[in-house]
């Protein structure tokens, strides 16, 4: 389903001469207390410019965002957006999306401070 949605965004949002290169942003979100809390955080992140899809999971503490390259979200921007919810992002990772190669980040081996890959 997600692959179909990404393909649709690429077809509708871009001219034939433009390549659709969606990037995957991942982080661990420390401090999530309920599914509703995760949903509120996700709503703010999903509403950001050039974000195609956002998912915040309470159980795994993982954040997954699919974004266009023009998206300016980095660990500092994400932390500024989610700070009012009493949470923070760490182990930030941003790379080109490769379908089928998603792997959760481990909150316990992540450390306590933000680590930025890009």
C-alpha positions as CSV (number, residue, x, y, z in Angstrom):
1,X,0.0,0.0,0.0
2,X,2.8,2.4,0.9
3,X,4.6,1.7,-2.4
4,X,1.4,2.4,-4.3
5,X,1.0,5.7,-2.4
6,X,4.6,6.8,-3.1
7,X,4.2,5.9,-6.8
8,X,1.0,7.9,-6.9
9,X,2.8,10.9,-5.4
10,X,5.6,10.6,-7.8
11,X,3.3,10.4,-10.8
12,X,1.0,13.3,-9.7
13,X,3.5,15.7,-8.2
14,X,6.3,15.6,-10.7
15,X,6.6,16.2,-14.4
16,X,8.0,13.3,-16.5
17,X,11.4,15.0,-16.6
18,X,11.7,15.0,-12.8
19,X,12.9,12.0,-10.9
20,X,11.0,11.1,-7.8
21,X,13.6,10.6,-5.1
22,X,11.9,10.2,-1.8
23,X,14.2,10.3,1.3
24,X,13.6,8.3,4.4
25,X,14.1,10.0,7.8
26,X,14.3,7.9,10.9
27,X,14.7,8.7,14.6
28,X,14.0,7.4,18.0
29,X,11.4,9.5,19.9
30,X,12.0,9.4,23.7
31,X,9.1,10.2,26.0
32,X,6.1,8.9,24.1
33,X,3.5,7.9,26.7
34,X,0.4,6.7,24.7
35,X,-0.8,6.0,21.2
36,X,-2.7,9.3,21.3
37,X,0.5,11.1,22.2
38,X,2.3,9.5,19.3
39,X,-0.6,10.4,17.0
40,X,-0.4,14.1,18.1
41,X,3.3,14.2,17.4
42,X,2.8,12.5,14.1
43,X,0.1,15.0,13.0
44,X,2.5,17.9,13.5
45,X,5.4,16.2,11.6
46,X,3.1,15.0,8.8
47,X,1.9,18.5,8.2
48,X,5.4,19.9,7.4
49,X,6.2,21.0,3.9
50,X,7.5,18.3,1.5
51,X,6.6,15.5,3.9
52,X,5.0,12.6,2.0
53,X,4.2,10.4,4.9
54,X,5.0,10.3,8.6
55,X,4.6,7.5,11.2
56,X,5.3,7.7,14.9
57,X,5.0,4.4,16.8
58,X,4.6,4.4,20.5
59,X,5.7,0.8,21.0
60,X,9.0,0.9,19.1
61,X,9.6,4.6,19.8
62,X,10.5,4.9,16.1
63,X,9.7,7.8,13.8
64,X,9.6,7.2,10.1
65,X,9.1,10.0,7.6
66,X,9.2,9.8,3.8
67,X,10.0,13.2,2.5
68,X,11.0,14.9,-0.8
69,X,14.6,16.1,-1.0
70,X,13.4,19.7,-0.6
71,X,12.2,18.9,2.9
72,X,14.3,20.8,5.4
73,X,13.6,18.6,8.5
74,X,16.7,17.8,10.4
75,X,17.1,16.7,14.0
76,X,17.0,20.2,15.3
77,X,13.9,21.1,13.4
78,X,12.1,17.9,14.5
79,X,13.1,18.5,18.1
80,X,11.8,22.1,17.9
81,X,8.4,20.8,16.5
82,X,8.0,18.0,19.1
83,X,9.4,19.8,22.2
84,X,6.0,21.1,23.2
85,X,4.9,17.4,23.6
86,X,7.6,16.7,26.1
87,X,9.6,14.4,23.8
88,X,12.8,14.5,21.9
89,X,14.4,12.9,18.8
90,X,17.7,11.1,18.9
91,X,19.6,8.8,16.5
92,X,18.5,10.8,13.5
93,X,19.1,9.2,10.2
94,X,18.3,10.5,6.7
95,X,19.0,8.7,3.5
96,X,17.5,7.9,0.1
97,X,14.5,5.7,0.4
98,X,15.2,2.1,-0.8
99,X,11.9,0.2,-0.8
100,X,12.0,-3.0,1.2
101,X,15.1,-2.0,3.2
102,X,13.5,-0.5,6.3
103,X,14.9,-1.5,9.7
104,X,13.7,-0.2,13.0
105,X,16.2,1.8,15.1
106,X,16.9,0.3,18.6
107,X,16.0,2.8,21.3
108,X,18.2,1.0,23.8
109,X,21.4,1.1,21.8
110,X,20.6,4.6,20.6
111,X,22.1,6.6,23.4
112,X,20.7,9.7,25.0
113,X,21.7,12.5,22.7
114,X,20.8,13.3,19.1
115,X,23.1,11.6,16.6
116,X,22.8,13.0,13.1
117,X,23.7,11.0,10.0
118,X,22.9,13.9,7.7
